[in-house]
Amino acid sequence: MVKRMKQANYRLWVEPEAYTARENLPGNIRQWIKRAIEDLEKDPYPSTSKSLDTTDLDVPPDFEFRRLRLEHWRVLYAINEKDGLVWVLAIHRRPPYKYEDLPELVSKLH
């Protein structure tokens, strides 16, 4: 577990795949998710987010892996408090998404 020391503002990085996924969403959902992602710069721990269990995965020590729930949509991201970074890794619709790509997403943090 990463110690939380809230930064004033975080730097935001959106993976190209997550950016493309967001751009391919219908207009109202795209804008809603875009605002939610931008809000992570100010508060990467909103009440609609949850820390994901990554105990069996090789997550770098300074990262916490989280998901943001927006009705049927999930924004998967990692926070690095040490560097003040929020890294958006994926956007998925749930159901049917069941977090099967977590190992692949975690590997991007290395």
C-alpha positions in Angstrom: 0.0 0.0 0.0 1.3 3.4 -1.0 1.3 6.2 1.6 -1.0 9.0 0.6 0.5 12.5 0.8 -1.8 14.6 -1.4 -0.1 16.8 -3.9 -1.5 20.2 -4.8 -1.9 19.1 -8.4 -0.9 15.9 -10.2 0.5 15.5 -13.7 -1.9 13.5 -15.9 -0.7 11.0 -18.5 -3.3 9.2 -20.7 -2.1 6.1 -22.6 -2.7 6.4 -26.3 -5.1 3.4 -26.2 -7.2 5.0 -23.4 -7.2 8.3 -25.3 -8.5 6.5 -28.5 -11.1 4.5 -26.5 -12.4 7.8 -25.0 -12.5 9.5 -28.4 -14.6 6.6 -29.8 -17.3 7.0 -27.2 -20.6 8.6 -27.9 -20.5 12.4 -27.4 -22.2 12.8 -24.0 -20.3 9.9 -22.5 -17.0 11.0 -24.0 -17.4 14.5 -22.5 -18.4 13.0 -19.1 -15.4 10.7 -19.0 -13.1 13.4 -20.3 -14.1 15.7 -17.4 -13.8 12.8 -14.8 -10.2 12.1 -16.1 -9.3 15.7 -16.0 -10.6 16.0 -12.4 -8.1 13.3 -11.4 -5.4 15.9 -11.7 -6.9 17.7 -8.7 -8.1 14.6 -6.8 -7.0 11.1 -7.8 -9.0 9.6 -5.0 -12.7 10.6 -5.8 -15.4 8.8 -3.9 -16.3 6.8 -7.0 -12.8 5.3 -7.2 -11.5 2.2 -5.6 -8.1 0.6 -5.1 -7.7 -2.6 -7.0 -6.3 -5.8 -5.6 -3.0 -6.3 -7.4 -1.3 -8.5 -4.8 -0.4 -11.2 -7.3 0.9 -8.6 -9.9 4.3 -7.0 -10.2 3.2 -3.4 -9.5 6.1 -1.0 -9.0 6.5 0.0 -5.3 5.5 3.7 -5.8 2.3 3.0 -7.7 -1.3 2.4 -6.5 -3.6 0.9 -9.1 -7.2 2.2 -9.0 -10.4 2.2 -11.0 -12.9 5.0 -11.4 -16.5 3.9 -11.7 -18.8 5.9 -13.9 -22.0 4.0 -14.1 -21.2 1.2 -16.7 -17.8 2.6 -17.5 -14.4 1.9 -15.7 -11.4 4.1 -16.0 -8.3 2.2 -14.9 -5.4 4.3 -13.7 -2.4 4.3 -11.4 -1.1 7.0 -9.0 2.5 7.6 -8.2 2.5 9.9 -5.2 6.2 10.3 -5.2 6.3 11.8 -8.7 2.8 13.4 -8.4 1.6 11.4 -11.5 -1.8 10.0 -12.5 -1.5 7.6 -15.3 -4.7 6.6 -17.1 -4.2 3.2 -18.6 -7.6 2.1 -20.0 -11.3 2.8 -20.3 -13.7 -0.2 -20.5 -17.4 -0.8 -20.4 -18.7 -3.1 -17.7 -20.2 -5.6 -18.2 -18.7 -7.5 -20.0 -15.3 -6.2 -18.7 -13.9 -8.3 -15.8 -10.4 -6.9 -15.3 -8.8 -9.7 -17.3 -6.2 -7.3 -18.8 -4.8 -6.1 -15.4 -1.4 -7.9 -15.8 -0.9 -6.3 -19.2 -1.9 -2.8 -17.8 0.4 -3.2 -14.8 3.3 -4.1 -17.1 3.0 -0.6 -18.7 4.1 0.9 -15.4 7.6 -0.5 -15.7 
